[in-house]
Amino acid sequence: MEKMFCIGLLFGAVGGALLVANSYKARSLVKKSQAEIMQKAEEMMDERLKSQDGGSESENKTEKKKK
């Protein structure tokens, strides 16, 4: 059963790749989706970096007050 699943998965991946390679609409849709995902990932990383920077600055201020 697992063997058939793996074979089906492989054929699906190859079929999808061929469809995208030969279809302009599908290719443009994939590129658009990739760009959106990259933009969202960058925004999430920026937010995470800002929250880490803000936390480290407040820690530095409390350390200075202790000294």
C-alpha positions in Angstrom: 0.0 0.0 0.0 2.8 2.4 0.9 4.5 1.6 -2.4 1.4 2.5 -4.4 1.1 5.8 -2.4 4.7 6.7 -3.2 4.3 5.9 -6.9 1.1 8.0 -7.0 2.9 10.8 -5.2 5.8 10.7 -7.7 3.5 10.7 -10.7 1.5 13.6 -9.3 4.6 15.6 -8.7 6.0 14.9 -12.2 2.6 15.6 -13.8 2.3 18.9 -11.9 5.8 20.0 -12.9 5.0 19.2 -16.5 1.7 21.1 -16.3 3.4 24.2 -14.9 6.3 24.0 -17.3 4.0 23.9 -20.3 1.3 26.3 -19.2 1.8 30.1 -19.1 -1.1 30.7 -16.8 0.0 28.0 -14.3 3.6 29.3 -14.4 2.5 32.8 -13.7 0.2 31.7 -10.9 3.1 29.8 -9.3 5.5 32.8 -9.5 2.8 35.1 -8.1 2.2 32.7 -5.2 5.9 32.4 -4.5 6.3 36.1 -4.4 3.4 36.5 -2.0 4.8 33.8 0.3 8.3 35.4 0.3 6.8 38.8 1.1 4.8 37.4 4.1 7.9 35.5 5.3 10.0 38.7 5.2 7.3 40.6 7.1 7.2 37.9 9.7 11.0 37.9 10.1 11.0 41.8 10.3 8.4 41.6 13.1 10.3 38.9 14.9 13.5 40.9 14.7 11.8 44.1 15.9 10.4 42.2 18.9 13.8 40.7 19.7 15.5 44.0 19.4 12.9 45.7 21.6 13.4 43.0 24.2 17.1 43.2 24.2 17.0 47.0 24.6 14.8 46.8 27.6 17.1 44.2 29.1 20.1 46.5 28.5 18.3 49.3 30.3 17.5 47.2 33.3 21.1 46.0 33.5 22.4 49.6 33.4 20.0 50.6 36.2 21.3 47.7 38.4 24.9 48.9 38.0 
